[in-house]
Amino acid sequence: MEQENKKLAPPQMSPYVFTILLIGFGLWCFRDGWMNPDPDYEHALFNQVLSVILLPWGIWDFYKLRKKSKNDSEDK
């Protein structure tokens, strides 16, 4: 009966999910924009610009989260 009354905490999402998505999509855009064998590919410029934006953003976000997690662990 006591176990039924205890509420479980909802599962926590990793803070790195957004970073992984940024880097993954940035890598896909990089491959599709810069390494596409079709020279007349219609969306090459779009993918090139997106890869230049998303990859540095993902790397910056990764280091920001890592620094925050180190500071949090040092505080405890």
N, C-alpha and C positions, 0 to 999 in steps of 0.2 A: 504494500500500500504506500509506503514511504517513497519507493522508487517511482511510482506513478505521479506523485506530486512534484517531483524534481523536474524542472524544465531544462532541457539541454540548450546550450548556446548554439546559435546558428553557425554553420561552418564559415570560417574566415577566408576571404579571397586574398591571394598573395598580392602584395603591392607591385610586384614585377609583371603582372599580366599586361598592363597597358604598354610597358616598355618592350615586352616580347612582341606584342602586336605591332608596335611602331617599327622595330628592327626587322621583323619578318616581312611586313608589307614594303618597307624600304628596300630590302634585298630583292624582293620580287620585282619591284619597279626598276631597280638597277639592272637586273638581268634582262627584263623585258625592254628597257629603254636603251641600254648601252651595248648589250651583247646579242641583240636580235639579228639573225642573218639576213632578214628581209630589209633591203635598203628603202623600200617604199612603204614601210610600216606607218600607218596613219597616226598612231598615238605615241610615237617614239619620243617626241619632245615633251609631252605631258609626263611620261614615265621618267624621263631624265630629270626634269625639274622636281618631281615628287621625290625621287631618290635622293637628290641633293638636299632636300628639306627634311625628309623623314629619318634618314640615317644619322645625321648629327643630332637631331632632336632625341632620338632613341638612346644614343650614347650619352648625351648630356643628362637625360632622365635617369639612366642607369647609375651614373656616378652620383647624382643628387640623392637617389634613394639609398645607395650604398653608404654614403656619408651620413645620412640621417639614421640609418640602422646602427652604424658604428657609434654615433653619439648617444643613441638610446641605450645601447648595451653598456656603454661606459657609465651612464648615469645610474644604472641599477646596481 
